Amino acid sequence: MRNERLFCRVMTPAISESMLLVRPEHLNHHGYLFGGRLLEWLDEQAYIAAIARLNPEANLVTIAIDRVEFRFSVVQGSVLRFRSMLVHAGRSSLTVYTQVFRRPAMNDEEIFRAYVTFVCLGKHARPRPVAPLLLQPFTQDTLDSDETRFHWNEVERARAQRTLGKRKHLQARK
């Protein structure tokens, strides 16, 4: 398999970026980028952003991709820029917010965004606490920008809604 990344770098401790060229094998029969291919790249880029903040022994697996929003189609020859940042840490999970931009001209155009949540697994594939594996503490108190605080709160709202939905489902089954 050919290496598809043009480059990947960590911009700051909180943000990583990479770029990718859309080639013919990435397209569907209509000549546009497969949505599933974009989701694969998104998952990979989010993983890179998350694992860069953890000790090497961390074992992350994707458990959710929330709020997937495709905004524009992508054609062959487009250069995509992925911008990912860790925005939430739970007991055993991490959430990364990733945006994808198309570079057709001077200004980048956002084409996609999503939250990707990973769970940290220990021995026997059971969730394990993520805090001891973080290279630097990552809590609501350590957030360093309005953007990360906004996303932290978005993830908390989504978690609360999922919990409420699970409770309603369990009550309905009784």
Backbone as CSV, one residue per row, in Angstrom:
resi,resn,N_x,N_y,N_z,CA_x,CA_y,CA_z,C_x,C_y,C_z
1,MET,0.845,-1.186,0.000,0.000,0.000,0.000,0.881,1.238,0.000
2,ARG,0.595,2.165,-0.864,1.378,3.397,-0.946,1.054,4.311,0.208
3,ASN,2.068,5.056,0.615,1.850,6.057,1.655,1.057,7.205,1.046
4,GLU,-0.106,7.502,1.611,-0.987,8.507,1.033,-0.793,9.901,1.617
5,ARG,-0.004,10.036,2.657,0.159,11.328,3.300,1.244,12.144,2.623
6,LEU,0.954,13.394,2.341,1.978,14.298,1.846,2.865,14.743,3.003
7,PHE,2.252,15.071,4.117,2.989,15.349,5.339,2.031,15.324,6.503
8,CYS,2.557,15.142,7.673,1.767,15.184,8.893,2.639,15.788,9.960
9,ARG,2.115,16.743,10.679,2.900,17.377,11.729,2.000,17.794,12.859
10,VAL,2.584,17.881,14.027,1.863,18.392,15.179,2.145,19.885,15.226
11,MET,1.096,20.687,15.095,1.245,22.138,15.032,1.543,22.728,16.406
12,THR,0.803,22.308,17.369,0.989,22.718,18.757,0.710,21.462,19.559
13,PRO,0.903,21.478,20.859,0.546,20.275,21.615,-0.916,19.886,21.431
14,ALA,-1.772,20.838,21.066,-3.204,20.547,20.989,-3.716,20.324,19.577
15,ILE,-2.987,20.741,18.554,-3.498,20.672,17.183,-2.514,19.926,16.295
16,SER,-3.039,18.991,15.500,-2.208,18.349,14.485,-2.858,18.576,13.131
17,GLU,-2.038,18.643,12.115,-2.535,18.849,10.759,-1.831,17.907,9.803
18,SER,-2.536,17.549,8.746,-1.928,16.794,7.654,-2.648,17.163,6.370
19,MET,-2.023,16.821,5.265,-2.620,17.086,3.961,-2.596,15.809,3.141
20,LEU,-3.551,15.729,2.209,-3.698,14.534,1.403,-4.178,14.926,0.014
21,LEU,-3.682,14.259,-0.988,-4.094,14.482,-2.368,-5.147,13.446,-2.746
22,VAL,-6.273,13.887,-3.283,-7.337,12.982,-3.715,-6.993,12.469,-5.112
23,ARG,-6.840,11.138,-5.211,-6.445,10.488,-6.453,-7.621,9.713,-7.043
24,PRO,-7.481,9.245,-8.289,-8.594,8.543,-8.956,-9.142,7.357,-8.175
25,GLU,-8.285,6.597,-7.495,-8.758,5.416,-6.765,-9.588,5.770,-5.533
26,HIS,-9.671,7.045,-5.173,-10.464,7.489,-4.024,-11.887,7.887,-4.426
27,LEU,-12.195,7.833,-5.730,-13.460,8.366,-6.247,-14.509,7.279,-6.472
28,ASN,-15.787,7.686,-6.387,-16.887,6.782,-6.721,-17.173,6.870,-8.222
29,HIS,-18.207,6.177,-8.670,-18.529,6.132,-10.100,-19.050,7.460,-10.646
30,HIS,-19.345,8.420,-9.776,-19.766,9.751,-10.219,-18.585,10.720,-10.275
31,GLY,-17.408,10.256,-9.894,-16.221,11.110,-9.950,-15.989,11.941,-8.696
32,TYR,-16.672,11.593,-7.605,-16.515,12.308,-6.336,-15.894,11.384,-5.287
33,LEU,-15.270,11.986,-4.303,-14.638,11.231,-3.229,-15.666,10.378,-2.492
34,PHE,-15.343,9.096,-2.274,-16.201,8.225,-1.473,-16.304,8.790,-0.057
35,GLY,-17.515,8.875,0.478,-17.697,9.334,1.855,-17.006,8.421,2.845
36,GLY,-17.050,7.113,2.583,-16.397,6.157,3.475,-14.890,6.330,3.509
37,ARG,-14.298,6.704,2.378,-12.856,6.950,2.344,-12.516,8.159,3.205
38,LEU,-13.345,9.199,3.110,-13.113,10.386,3.943,-13.242,10.035,5.426
39,LEU,-14.208,9.182,5.764,-14.357,8.759,7.164,-13.140,7.953,7.630
40,GLU,-12.589,7.126,6.755,-11.376,6.367,7.097,-10.230,7.330,7.404
41,TRP,-10.027,8.306,6.540,-8.945,9.273,6.756,-9.180,10.079,8.027
42,LEU,-10.436,10.464,8.242,-10.789,11.213,9.447,-10.430,10.420,10.702
43,ASP,-10.801,9.151,10.720,-10.521,8.298,11.869,-9.012,8.212,12.114
44,GLU,-8.262,8.049,11.048,-6.810,7.959,11.166,-6.201,9.263,11.689
45,GLN,-6.641,10.378,11.160,-6.097,11.669,11.587,-6.464,11.975,13.039
46,ALA,-7.682,11.639,13.429,-8.098,11.839,14.820,-7.263,10.961,15.748
47,TYR,-6.999,9.728,15.328,-6.169,8.819,16.122,-4.771,9.410,16.313
48,ILE,-4.185,9.937,15.254,-2.856,10.544,15.347,-2.858,11.686,16.348
49,ALA,-3.893,12.526,16.306,-3.985,13.653,17.242,-4.123,13.165,18.681
50,ALA,-4.872,12.098,18.887,-5.077,11.570,20.239,-3.822,10.881,20.764
51,ILE,-3.242,10.003,19.960,-2.115,9.205,20.426,-0.884,10.075,20.653
52,ALA,-0.794,11.213,19.962,0.333,12.129,20.166,0.335,12.715,21.576
53,ARG,-0.803,12.690,22.255,-0.928,13.238,23.614,-0.772,12.171,24.693
54,LEU,-0.491,10.905,24.291,-0.459,9.786,25.233,0.898,9.085,25.250
55,ASN,1.148,8.374,26.343,2.327,7.520,26.431,2.230,6.423,25.386
56,PRO,3.386,5.889,24.941,3.377,4.876,23.871,2.579,3.611,24.182
57,GLU,2.419,3.252,25.444,1.701,2.016,25.767,0.180,2.157,25.676
58,ALA,-0.316,3.337,25.370,-1.766,3.534,25.234,-2.294,2.722,24.057
59,ASN,-3.474,2.165,24.234,-4.123,1.360,23.207,-5.510,1.942,22.984
60,LEU,-5.693,2.671,21.892,-6.967,3.328,21.603,-7.723,2.601,20.497
61,VAL,-9.042,2.544,20.647,-9.919,2.054,19.585,-11.069,3.045,19.425
62,THR,-11.525,3.201,18.204,-12.631,4.111,17.900,-13.932,3.505,18.392
63,ILE,-14.720,4.306,19.132,-16.029,3.810,19.559,-17.178,4.627,18.986
64,ALA,-16.895,5.857,18.522,-17.988,6.670,17.982,-17.442,7.769,17.078
65,ILE,-18.240,8.084,16.076,-18.014,9.277,15.261,-19.340,10.020,15.290
66,ASP,-19.341,11.162,15.971,-20.569,11.938,16.176,-20.606,13.159,15.271
67,ARG,-21.834,13.586,14.993,-22.081,14.834,14.278,-21.328,14.899,12.963
68,VAL,-21.438,13.861,12.192,-20.812,13.828,10.875,-21.563,14.784,9.963
69,GLU,-20.831,15.703,9.357,-21.456,16.689,8.472,-20.646,16.815,7.187
70,PHE,-21.162,16.267,6.069,-20.546,16.462,4.759,-21.131,17.755,4.193
71,ARG,-20.294,18.706,3.870,-20.800,19.992,3.401,-20.669,20.176,1.889
72,PHE,-19.598,19.634,1.291,-19.354,19.799,-0.145,-18.743,18.528,-0.700
73,SER,-18.913,18.317,-2.004,-18.282,17.173,-2.647,-16.818,17.499,-2.961
74,VAL,-16.049,16.436,-3.226,-14.617,16.574,-3.481,-14.284,15.812,-4.755
75,VAL,-13.481,16.411,-5.620,-13.107,15.790,-6.890,-11.621,15.450,-6.908
76,GLN,-11.250,14.671,-7.911,-9.852,14.280,-8.100,-8.966,15.519,-8.194
77,GLY,-7.790,15.422,-7.592,-6.831,16.526,-7.632,-6.977,17.500,-6.485
78,SER,-8.062,17.386,-5.718,-8.231,18.266,-4.569,-7.178,17.926,-3.516
79,VAL,-6.690,18.945,-2.850,-5.790,18.753,-1.720,-6.611,19.010,-0.463
80,LEU,-6.658,18.014,0.410,-7.429,18.130,1.644,-6.490,18.389,2.813
81,ARG,-6.903,19.307,3.671,-6.146,19.594,4.892,-6.987,19.138,6.072
82,PHE,-6.415,18.282,6.918,-7.074,17.777,8.118,-6.527,18.539,9.311
83,ARG,-7.415,19.060,10.132,-7.029,19.777,11.350,-7.727,19.079,12.516
84,SER,-6.941,18.501,13.417,-7.495,17.721,14.521,-6.977,18.235,15.847
85,MET,-7.867,18.198,16.842,-7.423,18.569,18.189,-8.209,17.789,19.231
86,LEU,-7.478,17.405,20.263,-8.098,16.743,21.396,-8.976,17.764,22.102
87,VAL,-10.260,17.410,22.327,-11.180,18.378,22.925,-11.850,17.869,24.194
88,HIS,-11.674,16.571,24.513,-12.331,16.054,25.713,-11.620,14.792,26.186
89,ALA,-11.512,14.661,27.497,-10.992,13.440,28.104,-11.958,13.013,29.192
90,GLY,-12.410,11.774,29.113,-13.265,11.204,30.140,-12.455,10.252,31.002
91,ARG,-13.128,9.363,31.702,-12.414,8.410,32.551,-11.552,7.468,31.709
92,SER,-12.152,6.893,30.654,-11.409,5.953,29.811,-11.473,6.334,28.331
93,SER,-11.973,7.525,28.034,-12.142,7.914,26.633,-11.526,9.274,26.331
94,LEU,-11.263,9.485,25.044,-10.780,10.754,24.515,-11.621,11.099,23.306
95,THR,-11.910,12.389,23.119,-12.645,12.825,21.941,-11.810,13.856,21.193
96,VAL,-11.731,13.682,19.878,-10.971,14.563,18.999,-11.943,15.199,18.013
97,TYR,-11.814,16.509,17.838,-12.607,17.235,16.849,-11.733,17.399,15.613
98,THR,-12.251,16.960,14.456,-11.478,17.060,13.220,-12.280,17.795,12.161
99,GLN,-11.608,18.720,11.515,-12.172,19.448,10.383,-11.366,19.076,9.146
100,VAL,-12.049,19.054,7.989,-11.379,18.794,6.729,-11.658,19.982,5.815
101,PHE,-10.586,20.512,5.244,-10.686,21.667,4.355,-10.210,21.282,2.960
102,ARG,-10.849,21.846,1.962,-10.442,21.668,0.568,-9.672,22.921,0.174
103,ARG,-8.587,22.729,-0.547,-7.746,23.857,-0.926,-7.833,24.094,-2.431
104,PRO,-8.965,24.611,-2.926,-9.072,24.837,-4.357,-8.402,26.124,-4.816
105,ALA,-8.233,27.048,-3.916,-7.705,28.358,-4.288,-6.930,28.918,-3.095
106,MET,-7.005,30.182,-2.898,-6.260,30.839,-1.832,-6.821,30.528,-0.450
107,ASN,-8.136,30.422,-0.343,-8.758,30.180,0.953,-9.197,28.732,1.083
108,ASP,-8.940,28.162,2.255,-9.419,26.811,2.520,-10.932,26.855,2.717
109,GLU,-11.623,25.828,2.222,-13.069,25.723,2.339,-13.379,24.485,3.173
110,GLU,-14.060,24.657,4.301,-14.382,23.509,5.144,-15.410,22.633,4.443
111,ILE,-15.068,21.343,4.298,-15.984,20.417,3.636,-16.561,19.384,4.585
112,PHE,-15.955,19.236,5.758,-16.361,18.150,6.641,-15.882,18.434,8.050
113,ARG,-16.644,17.920,9.025,-16.236,18.010,10.429,-16.916,16.900,11.204
114,ALA,-16.266,16.459,12.284,-16.860,15.411,13.118,-16.082,15.285,14.417
115,TYR,-16.747,14.706,15.412,-16.110,14.335,16.673,-15.847,12.827,16.624
116,VAL,-14.624,12.433,16.938,-14.270,11.017,16.981,-13.896,10.684,18.422
117,THR,-14.541,9.666,18.980,-14.284,9.268,20.365,-13.586,7.917,20.378
118,PHE,-12.540,7.856,21.174,-11.750,6.638,21.349,-11.864,6.195,22.793
119,VAL,-11.795,4.889,23.012,-11.701,4.367,24.366,-10.316,3.753,24.497
120,CYS,-9.741,3.914,25.669,-8.428,3.365,25.965,-8.616,1.977,26.568
121,LEU,-7.975,0.992,25.963,-8.116,-0.385,26.429,-6.853,-0.850,27.143
122,GLY,-7.070,-1.648,28.160,-5.966,-2.268,28.879,-5.876,-3.726,28.515
123,LYS,-5.253,-4.483,29.392,-5.162,-5.925,29.179,-6.565,-6.513,29.135
124,HIS,-6.723,-7.556,28.388,-8.001,-8.258,28.250,-9.053,-7.390,27.558
125,ALA,-8.622,-6.360,26.829,-9.516,-5.503,26.027,-10.621,-4.846,26.845
126,ARG,-10.331,-4.481,28.065,-11.278,-3.786,28.934,-10.874,-2.317,29.023
127,PRO,-11.860,-1.397,29.108,-11.516,0.020,29.257,-10.630,0.259,30.478
128,ARG,-9.672,1.156,30.304,-8.780,1.500,31.403,-8.713,3.017,31.522
129,PRO,-8.372,3.530,32.689,-8.281,4.983,32.862,-7.244,5.585,31.911
130,VAL,-7.622,6.688,31.305,-6.747,7.333,30.335,-5.845,8.381,30.993
131,ALA,-6.258,8.955,32.102,-5.496,10.042,32.729,-4.033,9.685,33.013
132,PRO,-3.724,8.478,33.545,-2.311,8.169,33.804,-1.460,8.059,32.536
133,LEU,-2.095,7.908,31.380,-1.359,7.768,30.125,-1.131,9.097,29.404
134,LEU,-1.801,10.156,29.850,-1.652,11.462,29.214,-0.267,12.028,29.483
135,LEU,0.368,12.580,28.456,1.679,13.195,28.627,1.583,14.466,29.462
136,GLN,0.463,15.179,29.336,0.172,16.360,30.145,-1.279,16.250,30.585
137,PRO,-1.602,16.742,31.778,-3.004,16.672,32.220,-3.929,17.341,31.202
138,PHE,-5.080,16.740,30.993,-6.072,17.311,30.082,-7.426,17.220,30.763
139,THR,-7.824,18.314,31.383,-9.113,18.407,32.059,-9.770,19.707,31.632
140,GLN,-10.987,19.893,32.061,-11.682,21.137,31.727,-10.906,22.340,32.260
141,ASP,-10.243,22.178,33.386,-9.472,23.278,33.979,-8.198,23.607,33.209
142,THR,-7.677,22.669,32.409,-6.425,22.908,31.698,-6.631,23.390,30.265
143,LEU,-7.876,23.545,29.835,-8.136,23.974,28.458,-7.577,25.371,28.241
144,ASP,-6.929,25.563,27.083,-6.198,26.804,26.865,-6.798,27.743,25.826
145,SER,-7.975,27.409,25.288,-8.574,28.314,24.300,-10.094,28.254,24.371
146,ASP,-10.718,29.291,23.859,-12.183,29.310,23.794,-12.695,28.190,22.892
147,GLU,-11.938,27.896,21.828,-12.351,26.837,20.904,-12.396,25.482,21.614
148,THR,-11.365,25.139,22.374,-11.371,23.839,23.056,-12.431,23.809,24.154
149,ARG,-12.662,24.927,24.827,-13.723,24.963,25.844,-15.091,24.753,25.199
150,PHE,-15.317,25.383,24.049,-16.576,25.205,23.327,-16.789,23.729,22.990
151,HIS,-15.768,23.079,22.429,-15.903,21.676,22.036,-16.042,20.760,23.246
152,TRP,-15.350,21.068,24.343,-15.503,20.276,25.572,-16.975,20.270,25.984
153,ASN,-17.574,21.465,25.984,-18.982,21.581,26.374,-19.909,20.866,25.394
154,GLU,-19.603,20.898,24.101,-20.397,20.176,23.099,-20.359,18.665,23.364
155,VAL,-19.182,18.153,23.672,-19.044,16.718,23.956,-19.806,16.365,25.223
156,GLU,-19.723,17.198,26.244,-20.459,16.951,27.493,-21.964,16.920,27.242
157,ARG,-22.471,17.850,26.409,-23.898,17.865,26.080,-24.303,16.584,25.357
158,ALA,-23.492,16.164,24.405,-23.803,14.941,23.652,-23.782,13.725,24.568
159,ARG,-22.831,13.677,25.483,-22.760,12.552,26.427,-23.998,12.521,27.315
160,ALA,-24.429,13.687,27.776,-25.617,13.758,28.625,-26.855,13.296,27.854
161,GLN,-26.964,13.687,26.594,-28.106,13.261,25.781,-28.099,11.750,25.559
162,ARG,-26.920,11.167,25.308,-26.837,9.717,25.131,-27.240,8.999,26.407
163,THR,-26.783,9.500,27.553,-27.124,8.886,28.834,-28.623,8.945,29.072
164,LEU,-29.224,10.101,28.789,-30.660,10.252,28.941,-31.400,9.296,28.009
165,GLY,-30.942,9.182,26.760,-31.563,8.274,25.807,-31.481,6.822,26.256
166,LYS,-30.342,6.433,26.839,-30.181,5.061,27.341,-31.137,4.801,28.497
167,ARG,-31.279,5.772,29.393,-32.197,5.607,30.530,-33.635,5.441,30.054
168,LYS,-34.047,6.269,29.086,-35.406,6.169,28.559,-35.624,4.819,27.896
169,HIS,-34.618,4.346,27.176,-34.729,3.046,26.504,-34.864,1.923,27.524
170,LEU,-34.076,1.984,28.582,-34.149,0.943,29.622,-35.484,0.969,30.342
171,GLN,-36.009,2.183,30.613,-37.315,2.291,31.281,-38.426,1.770,30.385
172,ALA,-38.324,2.008,29.095,-39.351,1.541,28.155,-39.352,0.018,28.061
173,ARG,-38.212,-0.613,28.262,-38.109,-2.073,28.181,-38.691,-2.754,29.414
174,LYS,-38.819,-2.037,30.516,-39.323,-2.640,31.765,-40.816,-2.821,31.734
